[in-house]
């Protein structure tokens, strides 16, 4: 199964972000982007916006228990920390528009490093280590686009600060319908409290 580790913002933070994204979608050219999230869909049924900590790709079912045990230990060694969604940026000349993070970003980066190390110890090929860049993907494009107006609109945004209290292992189901713009579906397959709480 296709998996990644993530931090999920709580519903009220996602609602704040949804209001900002609704404004972004009114900007000229917004229909040229494939927007993430599912407006109007009840949250809690599936993962929408998230801060990816480590992307694992296809993982054999027999590796998942070892990976899960290692992620549980990584979560136990990490204390809860404050985080908020703030600002934004782009990757790949407008191929990805994202919202950034504020708060204890070093703690988020450490959790990402631990999620990557857990995968390596479970035998997954993680490729070359890259420095973690905290981001929450809002939209994608197959072509390079000028997303500067969107990045400028995000610059003043800072959502409510919350306490990150868990690490989540998420399954990504790629679309198979062939419907243009259809997004992957995400579902949590494991959750572990940070700092051994709970």
FENQUIZI-V575324 format. One record per backbone hydrogen bond with DSSP energy under -0.5 kcal/mol. CO is the residue of the C=O (numbers start at 1). NH is the residue of the N-H. E is the energy in kcal/mol with one decimal. If there is no record, write none. Layout:
co | nh | e
CO | NH | E
CO | NH | E
//
This chain:
co | nh | e
1 | 3 | -0.6
1 | 59 | -3.0
2 | 172 | -2.9
3 | 56 | -2.2
3 | 57 | -1.2
4 | 170 | -3.4
5 | 53 | -3.4
5 | 54 | -1.3
6 | 168 | -2.4
7 | 51 | -2.8
10 | 13 | -0.5
10 | 14 | -2.3
11 | 15 | -2.4
12 | 16 | -1.8
13 | 17 | -2.3
14 | 18 | -2.5
15 | 19 | -1.7
16 | 20 | -1.4
17 | 21 | -2.8
18 | 22 | -2.3
19 | 23 | -1.3
20 | 24 | -2.2
21 | 25 | -2.4
23 | 26 | -1.4
24 | 27 | -1.7
27 | 30 | -1.8
29 | 32 | -2.1
30 | 33 | -1.6
33 | 35 | -0.8
34 | 140 | -2.1
38 | 41 | -2.1
42 | 45 | -1.0
46 | 44 | -0.8
47 | 186 | -0.5
50 | 52 | -0.8
51 | 7 | -2.1
54 | 5 | -2.8
54 | 56 | -0.5
57 | 3 | -2.4
60 | 63 | -2.0
60 | 64 | -0.9
61 | 64 | -0.6
61 | 65 | -0.6
63 | 67 | -2.5
64 | 68 | -3.0
65 | 69 | -2.3
66 | 70 | -2.2
67 | 71 | -2.4
68 | 72 | -2.4
69 | 73 | -1.8
70 | 74 | -2.2
71 | 75 | -2.7
72 | 76 | -2.3
73 | 77 | -1.8
75 | 78 | -1.3
75 | 195 | -2.2
78 | 195 | -1.5
81 | 164 | -3.3
82 | 104 | -2.7
83 | 162 | -2.8
84 | 86 | -0.5
84 | 102 | -2.3
85 | 159 | -3.1
86 | 100 | -0.8
87 | 100 | -0.9
89 | 98 | -2.6
91 | 95 | -1.0
91 | 96 | -1.6
92 | 95 | -0.6
93 | 145 | -1.2
95 | 141 | -2.1
96 | 91 | -2.1
97 | 138 | -3.0
97 | 139 | -1.7
98 | 89 | -2.2
99 | 136 | -2.4
100 | 86 | -1.7
102 | 84 | -2.2
103 | 105 | -2.0
104 | 108 | -1.6
105 | 109 | -2.8
106 | 110 | -2.3
107 | 111 | -2.2
108 | 112 | -2.2
109 | 113 | -2.5
110 | 114 | -2.3
111 | 115 | -2.2
112 | 116 | -2.2
113 | 117 | -2.6
114 | 118 | -2.3
115 | 119 | -1.3
116 | 120 | -2.2
117 | 121 | -2.6
118 | 122 | -1.3
119 | 124 | -2.6
120 | 123 | -1.5
124 | 126 | -0.9
132 | 134 | -0.6
135 | 52 | -0.6
136 | 99 | -2.5
138 | 36 | -3.2
139 | 97 | -2.7
140 | 34 | -3.5
145 | 147 | -1.1
147 | 150 | -0.7
147 | 151 | -2.4
148 | 152 | -2.9
149 | 153 | -1.9
150 | 154 | -1.9
151 | 155 | -1.1
154 | 87 | -0.6
154 | 157 | -1.8
157 | 87 | -2.5
162 | 83 | -2.5
162 | 164 | -0.7
164 | 81 | -1.2
165 | 194 | -2.7
167 | 192 | -2.5
168 | 6 | -2.6
168 | 170 | -0.6
169 | 189 | -3.3
169 | 190 | -1.3
170 | 4 | -1.9
171 | 173 | -0.6
171 | 187 | -2.1
172 | 174 | -0.7
173 | 185 | -2.7
179 | 182 | -2.0
185 | 173 | -3.5
186 | 47 | -1.4
187 | 171 | -3.1
190 | 169 | -2.9
192 | 167 | -2.5
193 | 196 | -0.9
194 | 197 | -1.6
//
